[in-house]
Amino acid sequence: MHFKLIIALVEDKKTDKLMKAAREAGATGATVLNQVRGEGVKANKTFFGLELEAQRDMLMFLVEEHLSRKVLEHIAEIGKFEAHPGAGIAFQLDVEDVVGINRQITKLQEAVEDVL
């Protein structure tokens, strides 16, 4: 099996909704990093050195490659990434090798067989 790593940077209030959306599209789990910071085209606004931007989370999904595009598109749709500037961003990276997911392999094989 080959895998992709999907990384989504979203407002923390959207985390639970996007985790659910990813599972609906075929993701079998995720890792969430809280309180990440970033900057887009425009610099973040500050007030006496305090950021006025909403808190963000980083969601990381290790997904079998045949399911990855579906997961990516579904979280983008549910998160309204294209409709609202600053709503979030998601991208996927190739993963060369994975260990420690033996328990998920059976479920992933069934899901991939359904897709193929």
C-alpha positions as CSV (number, residue, x, y, z in Angstrom):
1,M,0.0,0.0,0.0
2,H,1.0,3.6,-0.7
3,F,0.1,6.5,1.5
4,K,-0.4,10.2,1.4
5,L,-0.2,12.6,4.3
6,I,-3.0,15.2,4.2
7,I,-2.3,18.3,6.3
8,A,-5.1,20.8,7.0
9,L,-4.7,24.1,8.8
10,V,-8.0,25.2,10.1
11,E,-9.7,27.4,12.8
12,D,-10.0,25.4,15.9
13,K,-13.8,25.7,16.0
14,K,-13.9,23.6,12.7
15,T,-11.6,20.8,13.9
16,D,-14.3,18.3,15.1
17,K,-16.5,18.9,12.0
18,L,-13.5,18.3,9.6
19,M,-12.4,15.2,11.6
20,K,-15.9,13.8,11.0
21,A,-15.8,14.7,7.4
22,A,-12.4,13.0,6.8
23,R,-13.7,9.8,8.4
24,E,-16.8,9.9,6.2
25,A,-14.5,10.2,3.2
26,G,-12.3,7.2,4.2
27,A,-9.7,8.5,6.7
28,T,-9.1,6.0,9.6
29,G,-7.7,8.5,12.1
30,A,-5.8,11.7,12.6
31,T,-3.3,13.6,14.7
32,V,-4.2,17.1,15.8
33,L,-1.7,19.8,16.8
34,N,-3.4,22.6,18.7
35,Q,-2.5,26.3,18.7
36,V,-0.5,26.5,15.5
37,R,0.2,29.9,14.0
38,G,0.6,31.0,10.4
39,E,0.4,34.0,8.1
40,G,-1.2,34.4,4.7
41,V,-0.9,37.0,2.1
42,K,-1.5,39.8,4.6
43,A,0.3,40.0,7.9
44,N,-1.6,39.1,11.0
45,K,-3.2,42.1,12.8
46,T,-2.0,42.8,16.3
47,F,-3.1,44.8,19.2
48,F,-0.3,45.8,21.6
49,G,1.6,42.7,20.3
50,L,-1.3,40.3,20.8
51,E,-2.6,38.5,17.7
52,L,-6.2,39.1,16.7
53,E,-6.3,36.0,14.5
54,A,-8.5,33.0,15.4
55,Q,-6.7,30.0,16.9
56,R,-5.8,27.3,14.4
57,D,-5.2,23.6,14.5
58,M,-3.2,21.4,12.3
59,L,-4.9,18.1,11.3
60,M,-2.8,15.3,9.9
61,F,-4.4,12.4,8.2
62,L,-2.4,9.4,6.9
63,V,-4.5,8.1,4.1
64,E,-4.2,5.3,1.5
65,E,-3.4,7.0,-1.8
66,H,-6.6,5.8,-3.6
67,L,-8.7,7.5,-1.0
68,S,-6.6,10.7,-0.5
69,R,-8.1,12.9,-3.1
70,K,-11.6,12.1,-1.9
71,V,-10.6,13.0,1.7
72,L,-8.9,16.2,0.6
73,E,-11.8,17.4,-1.5
74,H,-14.4,16.5,1.2
75,I,-12.6,18.4,4.0
76,A,-12.1,21.4,1.7
77,E,-15.8,21.4,0.8
78,I,-17.0,21.0,4.4
79,G,-14.5,23.6,5.7
80,K,-15.5,26.0,2.8
81,F,-11.8,26.6,2.1
82,E,-12.4,28.0,-1.4
83,A,-15.6,30.0,-0.5
84,H,-14.1,32.0,2.5
85,P,-10.6,33.5,2.5
86,G,-8.8,32.4,5.7
87,A,-11.2,29.5,6.3
88,G,-8.4,26.9,5.9
89,I,-5.9,25.3,3.7
90,A,-5.2,21.6,3.0
91,F,-2.5,19.8,1.0
92,Q,-1.2,16.3,0.6
93,L,2.3,14.9,0.5
94,D,3.7,11.6,-0.7
95,V,4.7,9.2,2.1
96,E,7.6,6.9,1.3
97,D,7.2,4.4,4.1
98,V,4.9,3.7,7.1
99,V,5.2,1.5,10.2
100,G,2.9,1.1,13.1
101,I,-0.4,0.8,11.3
102,N,-0.9,-3.0,11.2
103,R,-4.3,-2.7,13.0
104,Q,-5.6,-0.3,10.3
105,I,-4.4,-2.2,7.3
106,T,-7.3,-4.6,7.2
107,K,-9.9,-1.8,7.2
108,L,-7.9,0.1,4.6
109,Q,-7.6,-2.9,2.3
110,E,-11.4,-3.3,2.4
111,A,-12.0,0.4,1.7
112,V,-9.5,0.4,-1.2
113,E,-11.0,-2.7,-2.8
114,D,-14.4,-0.9,-2.8
115,V,-12.9,2.1,-4.6
116,L,-11.0,-0.1,-7.1
